[in-house]
Amino acid sequence: VFEPLLGIPTVIGEWALTVDTFDTWEYKDTQFLQRFWRDQLSLWANMNGEHSLGSFFFTFKIGPHPRIADYFINFDLMRLIQMHSLPPPAEVDTASICPRENLHDCPKSPHNVDWDAFC
């Protein structure tokens, strides 16, 4: 997927800990979010070798909802850190992609997906 970027200085922007674009069916379990956080940071740090210049999270803070404590929390870095104990990025092991996972167990997609592919 990242082959076209090889050798090109790259910054990943507007990523979040979301698996859905609406505030429904989100995974808000602390263990899942901590693992997803570590995995995403390690991927962005390693996807293009020395040409990976970093990443930035979707947003620092989303305004609160008066009746929903975890309203769109998967996009809200400040509340993710406060409510789900995410470690600071500097404390996450990014020496390799998903260092706690056996990457041989990851499923491989038989399809190439382009940016404008129909999902």
Protein Blocks (a to p, Z undefined) as FASTA:
>chain_A
ZZmmgopacddehiafdfbfbfehiafbfklmmmmmmmmmmmmmmmnojmlgbdcdfbfb
dcddfklmkgoklmmmklmmmmnopacfklpcckbghklbcfklpccdfbdcdfklcZZ
